[in-house]
């Protein structure tokens, strides 16, 4: 179980960071965080014989509409004036959806570990680090010079992310022990709103209000999925 979750997290990190490199934060991150709970619900409907409630259907519609707005909204129905921008948006959507698939996968695996196998959330995250280290070490070893240069430039940010990220996820796993996964997973999606704001104001990415509205719809949609 630890090996599986470690590998899924590595896939999540690699795909997400590549998406950030090739597309806008305000496209990749909301797509990733919004599609995770949506994919989980669709899998349950198709393969676990679960029923879709009215509220759940509204939630799915909200996610789809939010994705449509983030992808360009009405502009998608018109001839694109900037093919490069359209291509960048499509790349962001693809990376976001793939990242969402990894999010859905590791959420289910880790939730099963802490809820049914009664493993400690701290242990699940801590032991998973050894798997991630083993998988990523060869990449560091093969390009040590670049890794050292990046560390000198970005070490402050690396320490902040390294401290905050595991704490936030351990708290999520503790919440999973107390509540259904289908309720906890969508609750994390409020982060999409902050990503849309940060990407729009600090990174000066385009279509700020439209993408913020899309992120709001995705957040509302995944919340409706949980309640439904």
N, C-alpha and C positions, 0 to 999 in steps of 0.2 A: 504493500500500500504506500509506504514512504517513497519507494522508487518511482511509482506511478505518478504520485503528486509532484515529486521533484522534476520529472521529465515534462509534465504538463505546464508547470510554472516556467521552465526554461523556454518552452515553445511560446508561451504567452509573452514573456519579456522580449524575446528576439523579434517576434512578429510585430509587437506593439512599437518597439523602438525603430524598426525599419519603416513602419508606417509613418512615424513622426518625421523621419528623415525625408520621405518622398512625398508627403502630403501635409495638409493643414491639421493642426491640433484640434480645431473646432469641427473637423469632419471625422477624423480617426477616433478620437476619444469618445464622443457621444455615441457613435456607431458601435464601438466595442462594448461600452457599458450597457447600452440599451438592447443590443442584440442577444447578450448572454441570457437574461431571463426569458426573452422571447423564444429563443431556440429551445430552452429547457421546456417551456410550455408546449411548443409544437411537437417535440419528441414525445411528451406525455400523451398528447392527443392522438398521435399517429400509432404509437407502439405500446402504450400502457393502458389504452382503452379508457382514458379519462374523458369527461364531458366538459364542453365549453359553456360557461355561464354567460348571461347577457353582459355582465360587467366585464368578464374576461374578453368577450368579443370587442367591447368598446376599447379595452386596453390595447388589444392587438391593432385596432384601427388607429389609435393614438400613436403607437410606435411607428406604424407604416407611414402615417402622415408626417411625423417628425423626421423620419429618415428622408422622405421626399423633400422637405424644406431644407434640410442640411445638404442634400445632394444638389440643390440649385432651385428647387421650387418650380414656379411656372416657366423659368428659363429652360428647364429640361424639355418643355413642349415646343420650344422655339429653336430656330437655328442658332447654334452657339456662335457668338461673335469672337470668342477667344478659345480656340481649340486646345491651347495649352492648359488653360484654366479648367476646361471641361475634363481633360485627361487627368489632371492632378486630382480633381474631385472624385473621379471614378476610381482612381488608384486608392484614395483614402477610404472610400466605401468598401472596397475589396479587403483592404488590410483591417478595417474595423470589424467586418463580419467574421473574418478568420480569427481575429483576436477574441471576439465574442464567443466563438466556438470553444476556444481554450478556456475562457472564463467559466462557461457553463460546465465544462468537463471537470476542471479542478474543484469547482464549488461542490459538485455532487460527490466527488471522490473524498474530499476533505470532510464534507458534512457527514458522510457515512462513517468515516474514521472516528470522529469525535462524538457522534450521536449514537451509533450502534456498536462500534468496537470499543467505545468508552476511552479512547486515547486522549491524552492531554493536548489541548490546542497549542500550548507552548512547545510540546514535544514534536507534534506534527510539523510545525513551522521550522523548528530548530534542526531536526533531523533532515528535513527536506533541503536545508542549506548545504549539507554535505553532498547530496546528489547533484545539486546545481553547481557546486564547486568542481566536482569531478567532471561534469559535462563541459563546463566552460573553461577549465584550466588549459586544455590544449590550444584554444584560440589565443589566450593570453601568452602562452609559452612561445607560440609561433610568431608573435608580433609584440615582443616585450618592449621594444623601443617606443612604439606608438602608445602602448598602454602606459608606460612611465610618463610620457609627455602629456597625455590626457589627464593623468592623476595630478601632475603638478598644476595644471590649469583649472581642473574641476573638483579638486579634493573636498572643498567645502560643501559643494552641492551633493557630492557622493555621500559624505557623512550624514548630511541632513536626511537624504532619501533613505539611506541605510538604517537610520534610527527610526524614522516615522513609519515607513512602509510595513515592516514586520509587526510593529505595535498595533497598527490599524487592522491588520489582517487577523492577528491573534484575537483582538476584540470581536471581530466578526465571527470567528469560530466559537468563542464563548457564547455569543448570541445564538448561534445555531444549536447549541446544547439546550437552550431554553425555549426556542421557538422553531416553527417549521422553516425549512430551507427556503420554501417558496415565498415566505414573508421576509426573511432576512436579506436574501439576494437582491430583491428590488429596492430595499431600503438604502442600499449602498449607492444607488444611482443618482442621489442628490449631488454627487460629485460632478456630474455632467454639467450642471448649471455653472459651477465654479470654472470648469474647463472652458466653457463657452465664453465666459466673461474674461478670463485670463487670456485666452487666445485672441479675443477681439481687441482688447484694450492694450495689453502689454506686448503682444506679438504682432499687432497691427494687421490681422488677417481680415479678409473682405467679408461682405454680407453679414455683418455683425448681428443686427437685429433679427434677421431671418433665421440665422443659425441658433441664436438664443431662443427664439420661439420654438424651433425644432427640438432643441434640448429640453425645453419645458414640456412639450408634448410627449417626448419619449419618457421623461421622468414620471409624468402623470399616467402614461400608458402602462408602464411596468408596475406602478403602484396598484392600478386597477386589476392587473393580472394577479397580483398577490391576494388582493381582497376577494377576487372572484374565484 
